[in-house]
């Protein structure tokens, strides 16, 4: 909208004057054309933004995020339990190895 007036003036000029005008206002014209192209691609035929659709999508995505977050918390708890079991098993294996070495030393004497 900021450069719309410049672009409108550019399009109303005759071809021989458009080149000079374009050279003077290149940045504004390019910015307007790129914004126009972007909006055309993203708005489609409606010409307006569908904010209510976006808000409903935000609500849906938030619910999905909350569900995934609770699943992640449950998985973290399970991982913590598995890690504690693993550390207990490692300790028992180390004790068993220690006892085995002690028995070998006793038998060797």
DSSP file (Angstrom, degrees, kcal/mol; ACC not computed):
  #  RESIDUE AA STRUCTURE BP1 BP2  ACC     N-H-->O    O-->H-N    N-H-->O    O-->H-N    TCO  KAPPA ALPHA  PHI   PSI    X-CA   Y-CA   Z-CA
    1    1 A X    >         0   0    0      0, 0.0     3,-0.8     0, 0.0     4,-0.5   0.000 360.0 360.0 360.0 -30.3    0.0    0.0    0.0
    2    2 A X  T 3   +     0   0    0      1,-0.2     4,-0.2     2,-0.1     3,-0.2   0.859 360.0  30.7 -63.1 -35.9    2.9    2.3    0.7
    3    3 A X  T 3> S+     0   0    0      1,-0.1     4,-2.2     2,-0.1    -1,-0.2   0.238  89.1 102.7-108.5  11.9    4.1    2.2   -2.9
    4    4 A X  H <> S+     0   0    0     -3,-0.8     4,-2.8     1,-0.2     5,-0.2   0.904  80.0  52.5 -64.4 -41.7    0.7    1.8   -4.6
    5    5 A X  H  > S+     0   0    0     -4,-0.5     4,-2.4     1,-0.2    -1,-0.2   0.911 110.2  48.5 -61.8 -41.8    0.5    5.4   -5.7
    6    6 A X  H  > S+     0   0    0      2,-0.2     4,-2.1     1,-0.2    -1,-0.2   0.916 113.2  47.4 -63.7 -43.1    3.9    5.3   -7.3
    7    7 A X  H  X S+     0   0    0     -4,-2.2     4,-2.4     2,-0.2    -2,-0.2   0.898 111.0  51.1 -66.8 -40.2    3.0    2.0   -9.1
    8    8 A X  H  X S+     0   0    0     -4,-2.8     4,-1.5     1,-0.2    -2,-0.2   0.921 110.6  48.8 -63.1 -43.6   -0.3    3.4  -10.3
    9    9 A X  H  X S+     0   0    0     -4,-2.4     4,-0.8    -5,-0.2    -1,-0.2   0.895 110.7  52.4 -62.3 -38.8    1.4    6.5  -11.7
   10   10 A X  H >< S+     0   0    0     -4,-2.1     3,-0.7     1,-0.2    -2,-0.2   0.910 109.4  47.5 -63.0 -43.8    3.9    4.3  -13.4
   11   11 A X  H 3< S+     0   0    0     -4,-2.4    -1,-0.2     1,-0.2    -2,-0.2   0.759 107.7  56.4 -72.7 -23.5    1.3    2.2  -15.1
   12   12 A X  H 3< S+     0   0    0     -4,-1.5    -1,-0.2    -5,-0.2    -2,-0.2   0.645  89.8  94.8 -82.2 -14.4   -0.7    5.2  -16.4
   13   13 A X  S << S-     0   0    0     -4,-0.8     2,-0.1    -3,-0.7     5,-0.0  -0.353  83.9-103.8 -75.2 157.1    2.3    6.7  -18.2
   14   14 A X    >>  -     0   0    0      1,-0.1     4,-1.8    -2,-0.1     3,-1.0  -0.403  37.8-103.2 -74.8 159.6    3.0    6.1  -21.9
   15   15 A X  H 3> S+     0   0    0      1,-0.3     4,-1.0     2,-0.2    -1,-0.1   0.846 119.2  53.7 -54.9 -40.8    5.7    3.6  -22.8
   16   16 A X  H 34 S+     0   0    0      1,-0.2     4,-0.5     2,-0.2    -1,-0.3   0.809 115.0  40.3 -69.7 -27.5    8.3    6.3  -23.7
   17   17 A X  H <> S+     0   0    0     -3,-1.0     4,-2.2     2,-0.1    -1,-0.2   0.670 100.9  73.6 -91.1 -19.2    7.9    8.0  -20.3
   18   18 A X  H  X S+     0   0    0     -4,-1.8     4,-3.1     1,-0.2     5,-0.2   0.881  91.5  56.2 -62.8 -38.6    7.7    4.8  -18.3
   19   19 A X  H  X S+     0   0    0     -4,-1.0     4,-2.2     2,-0.2    -1,-0.2   0.922 109.8  44.3 -61.5 -44.6   11.4    4.0  -18.7
   20   20 A X  H  > S+     0   0    0     -4,-0.5     4,-1.6     2,-0.2    -1,-0.2   0.933 116.0  47.0 -65.0 -45.9   12.4    7.3  -17.2
   21   21 A X  H  X S+     0   0    0     -4,-2.2     4,-1.9     1,-0.2    -2,-0.2   0.900 111.2  52.5 -62.5 -41.2    9.9    7.0  -14.4
   22   22 A X  H  < S+     0   0    0     -4,-3.1    -1,-0.2     1,-0.2    -2,-0.2   0.907 107.1  52.0 -61.5 -42.7   11.0    3.4  -13.7
   23   23 A X  H  < S+     0   0    0     -4,-2.2     3,-0.5     1,-0.2    -1,-0.2   0.846 112.5  45.9 -63.8 -33.3   14.6    4.5  -13.5
   24   24 A X  H  < S+     0   0    0     -4,-1.6    -1,-0.2     1,-0.2    -2,-0.2   0.809 125.9  28.9 -77.2 -30.7   13.7    7.1  -10.9
   25   25 A X  S  X S+     0   0    0     -4,-1.9     4,-2.2    -5,-0.1     5,-0.2  -0.165  76.0 133.0-124.9  37.4   11.4    4.9   -8.8
   26   26 A X  H  > S+     0   0    0     -3,-0.5     4,-2.6     1,-0.2     5,-0.2   0.916  72.9  49.1 -58.1 -48.6   12.9    1.4   -9.4
   27   27 A X  H  > S+     0   0    0      1,-0.2     4,-2.6     2,-0.2    -1,-0.2   0.923 112.4  47.0 -61.6 -46.5   13.0    0.4   -5.7
   28   28 A X  H  > S+     0   0    0      1,-0.2     4,-2.4     2,-0.2    -1,-0.2   0.912 114.0  47.6 -63.3 -42.5    9.3    1.4   -5.0
   29   29 A X  H  X S+     0   0    0     -4,-2.2     4,-2.6     2,-0.2     5,-0.2   0.921 113.0  47.8 -66.4 -43.6    8.0   -0.3   -8.2
   30   30 A X  H  X S+     0   0    0     -4,-2.6     4,-2.5    -5,-0.2     5,-0.2   0.921 112.1  50.1 -64.2 -43.2    9.9   -3.5   -7.5
   31   31 A X  H  X S+     0   0    0     -4,-2.6     4,-2.3    -5,-0.2    -2,-0.2   0.921 112.6  47.0 -61.0 -43.9    8.8   -3.6   -3.9
   32   32 A X  H  X S+     0   0    0     -4,-2.4     4,-2.6    -5,-0.2    -2,-0.2   0.933 112.9  48.4 -64.4 -45.0    5.1   -3.1   -4.9
   33   33 A X  H  X S+     0   0    0     -4,-2.6     4,-2.4     1,-0.2    -2,-0.2   0.898 112.6  48.0 -63.9 -40.0    5.3   -5.8   -7.7
   34   34 A X  H  X S+     0   0    0     -4,-2.5     4,-2.5     2,-0.2    -1,-0.2   0.899 113.1  48.0 -68.7 -38.2    6.9   -8.3   -5.4
   35   35 A X  H  X S+     0   0    0     -4,-2.3     4,-2.6    -5,-0.2     5,-0.2   0.907 112.2  50.2 -65.2 -40.9    4.3   -7.6   -2.6
   36   36 A X  H  X S+     0   0    0     -4,-2.6     4,-2.2     2,-0.2    -2,-0.2   0.912 112.1  47.2 -63.0 -43.4    1.5   -7.9   -5.2
   37   37 A X  H  X S+     0   0    0     -4,-2.4     4,-2.2     2,-0.2    -2,-0.2   0.925 112.4  49.6 -64.0 -45.2    2.9  -11.2   -6.5
   38   38 A X  H  X S+     0   0    0     -4,-2.5     4,-2.1     1,-0.2     5,-0.2   0.933 112.9  46.0 -60.7 -47.6    3.3  -12.6   -2.9
   39   39 A X  H  X S+     0   0    0     -4,-2.6     4,-2.8     1,-0.2     5,-0.5   0.884 110.4  53.8 -64.9 -37.8   -0.2  -11.7   -1.9
   40   40 A X  H  X S+     0   0    0     -4,-2.2     4,-1.4    -5,-0.2    -1,-0.2   0.904 110.8  46.9 -62.6 -40.6   -1.6  -13.1   -5.1
   41   41 A X  H  < S+     0   0    0     -4,-2.2    -2,-0.2     1,-0.2    -1,-0.2   0.883 121.0  36.4 -67.2 -38.7    0.1  -16.4   -4.5
   42   42 A X  H  < S+     0   0    0     -4,-2.1    -2,-0.2    -5,-0.2    -1,-0.2   0.716 121.5  41.7 -92.5 -22.0   -1.0  -16.6   -0.8
   43   43 A X  H >< S-     0   0    0     -4,-2.8     3,-1.1    -5,-0.2     5,-0.3   0.783  82.1-175.3 -94.5 -29.9   -4.5  -15.1   -1.0
   44   44 A X  T 3<  -     0   0    0     -4,-1.4     3,-0.3    -5,-0.5    -1,-0.2  -0.495  63.6 -20.8  71.3-137.0   -5.7  -16.7   -4.2
   45   45 A X  T 3  S+     0   0    0     -2,-0.2    -1,-0.2     1,-0.2    -2,-0.0   0.686 124.7  74.6 -81.3 -20.2   -9.1  -15.6   -5.4
   46   46 A X  S <  S-     0   0    0     -3,-1.1    -1,-0.2     1,-0.1    -2,-0.1   0.842  74.8-156.0 -66.5 -36.2  -10.4  -14.3   -2.1
   47   47 A X        +     0   0    0     -3,-0.3     2,-0.3     1,-0.2    -1,-0.1   0.466  67.8  79.2  68.4   2.9   -8.3  -11.1   -2.1
   48   48 A X  S    S-     0   0    0     -5,-0.3     2,-0.3     2,-0.0    -1,-0.2  -0.955  86.8-105.6-135.4 156.8   -8.7  -11.0    1.7
   49   49 A X        -     0   0    0     -2,-0.3     2,-1.3    -3,-0.1     3,-0.2  -0.636  23.1-137.7 -80.8 137.2   -7.0  -12.8    4.6
   50   50 A X     >  +     0   0    0     -2,-0.3     4,-1.6     1,-0.2     3,-0.2  -0.680  33.3 167.2 -95.9  81.1   -9.1  -15.6    6.2
   51   51 A X  H  > S+     0   0    0     -2,-1.3     4,-2.6     1,-0.2    -1,-0.2   0.855  71.1  57.4 -67.4 -37.1   -8.2  -14.8    9.8
   52   52 A X  H  > S+     0   0    0      1,-0.2     4,-2.2     2,-0.2    -1,-0.2   0.880 105.9  51.1 -63.3 -36.1  -10.9  -16.9   11.4
   53   53 A X  H  > S+     0   0    0      2,-0.2     4,-2.1    -3,-0.2    -1,-0.2   0.909 110.5  49.1 -65.3 -41.5   -9.5  -19.9    9.5
   54   54 A X  H  X S+     0   0    0     -4,-1.6     4,-2.4     2,-0.2    -2,-0.2   0.903 109.8  51.4 -64.0 -41.7   -6.0  -19.1   10.9
   55   55 A X  H  X S+     0   0    0     -4,-2.6     4,-2.2     1,-0.2    -2,-0.2   0.908 110.6  47.9 -63.8 -41.5   -7.3  -18.8   14.4
   56   56 A X  H  X S+     0   0    0     -4,-2.2     4,-2.3     1,-0.2    -1,-0.2   0.889 111.7  50.6 -66.1 -37.1   -9.1  -22.1   14.3
   57   57 A X  H  X S+     0   0    0     -4,-2.1     4,-2.7     2,-0.2    -2,-0.2   0.883 108.1  52.9 -66.5 -37.8   -5.9  -23.7   12.9
   58   58 A X  H  X S+     0   0    0     -4,-2.4     4,-2.4     2,-0.2    -2,-0.2   0.917 109.3  49.5 -61.9 -43.2   -3.9  -22.1   15.7
   59   59 A X  H  X S+     0   0    0     -4,-2.2     4,-2.1     2,-0.2    -2,-0.2   0.922 112.1  47.6 -61.5 -44.4   -6.3  -23.7   18.2
   60   60 A X  H  X S+     0   0    0     -4,-2.3     4,-2.3     1,-0.2    -2,-0.2   0.919 112.6  48.7 -62.7 -44.0   -6.0  -27.1   16.6
   61   61 A X  H  X S+     0   0    0     -4,-2.7     4,-2.4     1,-0.2    -1,-0.2   0.860 109.1  53.0 -66.7 -35.2   -2.2  -26.9   16.5
   62   62 A X  H  X S+     0   0    0     -4,-2.4     4,-2.5     2,-0.2    -1,-0.2   0.917 109.5  48.7 -65.3 -42.0   -2.1  -25.9   20.2
   63   63 A X  H  X S+     0   0    0     -4,-2.1     4,-2.3     2,-0.2    -2,-0.2   0.922 112.3  48.6 -62.4 -43.2   -4.2  -28.9   21.2
   64   64 A X  H  X S+     0   0    0     -4,-2.3     4,-2.6     1,-0.2    -2,-0.2   0.900 110.6  51.4 -63.2 -40.3   -2.0  -31.1   19.1
   65   65 A X  H  X S+     0   0    0     -4,-2.4     4,-2.5     2,-0.2    -2,-0.2   0.916 109.6  49.7 -62.0 -43.7    1.1  -29.5   20.7
   66   66 A X  H  X S+     0   0    0     -4,-2.5     4,-2.3     2,-0.2    -2,-0.2   0.904 111.2  49.3 -62.9 -41.0   -0.3  -30.2   24.2
   67   67 A X  H  X S+     0   0    0     -4,-2.3     4,-2.0     1,-0.2    -2,-0.2   0.936 113.1  46.2 -62.6 -46.8   -1.1  -33.8   23.4
   68   68 A X  H  X S+     0   0    0     -4,-2.6     4,-2.2     1,-0.2    -2,-0.2   0.868 110.7  53.7 -65.1 -36.0    2.4  -34.3   22.0
   69   69 A X  H  X S+     0   0    0     -4,-2.5     4,-2.2     2,-0.2    -1,-0.2   0.915 108.2  48.9 -65.8 -42.2    4.0  -32.6   25.0
   70   70 A X  H  X S+     0   0    0     -4,-2.3     4,-2.1     1,-0.2    -1,-0.2   0.886 111.2  50.9 -65.3 -36.4    2.1  -34.9   27.5
   71   71 A X  H  X S+     0   0    0     -4,-2.0     4,-2.4     2,-0.2    -1,-0.2   0.900 108.8  51.9 -64.0 -39.8    3.3  -37.9   25.4
   72   72 A X  H  X S+     0   0    0     -4,-2.2     4,-2.4     2,-0.2    -2,-0.2   0.901 108.0  51.1 -63.8 -40.7    6.8  -36.6   25.6
   73   73 A X  H  X S+     0   0    0     -4,-2.2     4,-2.0     2,-0.2    -1,-0.2   0.918 110.4  49.4 -62.3 -43.8    6.6  -36.2   29.4
   74   74 A X  H  X S+     0   0    0     -4,-2.1     4,-2.0     1,-0.2    -2,-0.2   0.910 111.3  49.1 -61.4 -42.4    5.3  -39.8   29.7
   75   75 A X  H  X S+     0   0    0     -4,-2.4     4,-2.5     1,-0.2    -1,-0.2   0.897 108.0  54.4 -65.9 -39.4    8.2  -41.1   27.5
   76   76 A X  H  X S+     0   0    0     -4,-2.4     4,-2.5     1,-0.2    -1,-0.2   0.909 107.4  50.7 -59.7 -41.7   10.7  -39.1   29.6
   77   77 A X  H  X S+     0   0    0     -4,-2.0     4,-2.2     1,-0.2    -1,-0.2   0.915 111.0  48.4 -62.5 -42.6    9.4  -40.9   32.8
   78   78 A X  H  X S+     0   0    0     -4,-2.0     4,-2.5     1,-0.2    -1,-0.2   0.893 110.9  50.6 -64.8 -39.5    9.8  -44.3   31.1
   79   79 A X  H  X S+     0   0    0     -4,-2.5     4,-2.6     2,-0.2    -2,-0.2   0.911 109.0  51.5 -64.8 -41.9   13.3  -43.4   30.0
   80   80 A X  H  X S+     0   0    0     -4,-2.5     4,-2.1     2,-0.2    -2,-0.2   0.912 111.3  47.7 -60.8 -42.4   14.2  -42.4   33.5
   81   81 A X  H  X S+     0   0    0     -4,-2.2     4,-2.3     2,-0.2    -2,-0.2   0.922 111.9  49.6 -64.3 -43.3   12.9  -45.6   34.9
   82   82 A X  H  X S+     0   0    0     -4,-2.5     4,-2.5     1,-0.2    -2,-0.2   0.893 110.8  50.3 -63.5 -39.1   14.8  -47.6   32.2
   83   83 A X  H  X S+     0   0    0     -4,-2.6     4,-2.4     2,-0.2    -1,-0.2   0.884 109.7  49.9 -67.5 -37.6   18.0  -45.8   33.0
   84   84 A X  H  X S+     0   0    0     -4,-2.1     4,-2.0     2,-0.2    -2,-0.2   0.901 111.5  49.0 -67.6 -38.6   17.6  -46.4   36.7
   85   85 A X  H  X S+     0   0    0     -4,-2.3     4,-2.4     2,-0.2    -2,-0.2   0.923 111.6  50.3 -63.3 -43.5   17.1  -50.1   36.0
   86   86 A X  H  X S+     0   0    0     -4,-2.5     4,-2.6     1,-0.2    -2,-0.2   0.907 109.5  49.8 -62.5 -42.0   20.1  -50.2   33.7
   87   87 A X  H  X S+     0   0    0     -4,-2.4     4,-2.1     1,-0.2    -1,-0.2   0.887 110.5  50.6 -66.2 -36.3   22.3  -48.5   36.4
   88   88 A X  H  X S+     0   0    0     -4,-2.0     4,-2.3     2,-0.2    -2,-0.2   0.910 111.0  48.7 -64.8 -41.4   21.2  -51.0   39.0
   89   89 A X  H  X S+     0   0    0     -4,-2.4     4,-2.6     1,-0.2    -2,-0.2   0.912 109.9  52.0 -64.4 -42.1   22.0  -53.9   36.6
   90   90 A X  H  X S+     0   0    0     -4,-2.6     4,-2.2     1,-0.2    -1,-0.2   0.911 109.8  49.4 -60.5 -41.7   25.4  -52.4   35.9
   91   91 A X  H  X S+     0   0    0     -4,-2.1     4,-2.4     1,-0.2    -2,-0.2   0.918 111.1  49.3 -63.3 -43.2   26.1  -52.2   39.7
   92   92 A X  H  X S+     0   0    0     -4,-2.3     4,-2.5     1,-0.2    -2,-0.2   0.899 110.6  50.4 -63.5 -40.4   25.0  -55.8   40.2
   93   93 A X  H  X S+     0   0    0     -4,-2.6     4,-2.4     2,-0.2    -1,-0.2   0.895 110.2  50.0 -64.9 -38.9   27.3  -56.9   37.3
   94   94 A X  H  X S+     0   0    0     -4,-2.2     4,-2.3     2,-0.2    -2,-0.2   0.913 111.5  48.4 -65.3 -41.7   30.2  -55.0   38.8
   95   95 A X  H  X S+     0   0    0     -4,-2.4     4,-2.7     2,-0.2    -2,-0.2   0.904 111.2  50.9 -63.6 -40.7   29.6  -56.6   42.2
   96   96 A X  H  X S+     0   0    0     -4,-2.5     4,-2.5     2,-0.2    -2,-0.2   0.915 110.4  48.6 -64.0 -42.8   29.4  -60.0   40.6
   97   97 A X  H  X S+     0   0    0     -4,-2.4     4,-2.3     2,-0.2    -1,-0.2   0.906 111.5  50.6 -63.0 -40.6   32.6  -59.5   38.8
   98   98 A X  H  X S+     0   0    0     -4,-2.3     4,-2.1     1,-0.2    -2,-0.2   0.922 111.6  46.8 -63.3 -43.7   34.3  -58.4   42.0
   99   99 A X  H  X S+     0   0    0     -4,-2.7     4,-2.5     1,-0.2    -2,-0.2   0.886 110.6  53.0 -65.3 -38.5   33.0  -61.4   43.8
  100  100 A X  H  X S+     0   0    0     -4,-2.5     4,-2.2     1,-0.2    -1,-0.2   0.908 109.7  48.1 -63.6 -41.7   34.2  -63.7   41.0
  101  101 A X  H  X S+     0   0    0     -4,-2.3     4,-2.2     2,-0.2    -1,-0.2   0.895 110.7  51.6 -66.5 -38.2   37.7  -62.2   41.2
  102  102 A X  H  X S+     0   0    0     -4,-2.1     4,-2.3     1,-0.2    -2,-0.2   0.924 110.2  48.8 -63.6 -43.4   37.8  -62.6   44.9
  103  103 A X  H  X S+     0   0    0     -4,-2.5     4,-2.5     1,-0.2     5,-0.2   0.890 110.2  51.3 -64.1 -38.8   36.8  -66.3   44.7
  104  104 A X  H  X S+     0   0    0     -4,-2.2     4,-2.2     1,-0.2    -1,-0.2   0.904 110.4  49.3 -64.6 -39.8   39.4  -66.9   42.0
  105  105 A X  H  X S+     0   0    0     -4,-2.2     4,-1.1     2,-0.2    -2,-0.2   0.901 111.5  48.9 -66.2 -39.1   42.0  -65.3   44.2
  106  106 A X  H  < S+     0   0    0     -4,-2.3     3,-0.3     1,-0.2    -2,-0.2   0.907 113.8  45.8 -65.7 -41.6   40.9  -67.4   47.2
  107  107 A X  H  < S+     0   0    0     -4,-2.5    -1,-0.2     1,-0.2    -2,-0.2   0.835 109.2  56.7 -70.3 -31.8   41.0  -70.6   45.1
  108  108 A X  H  <        0   0    0     -4,-2.2    -1,-0.2     1,-0.3    -2,-0.2   0.745 360.0 360.0 -71.4 -23.6   44.4  -69.7   43.7
  109  109 A X     <        0   0    0     -4,-1.1    -1,-0.3    -3,-0.3    -2,-0.2   0.484 360.0 360.0 -79.9 360.0   46.0  -69.4   47.1
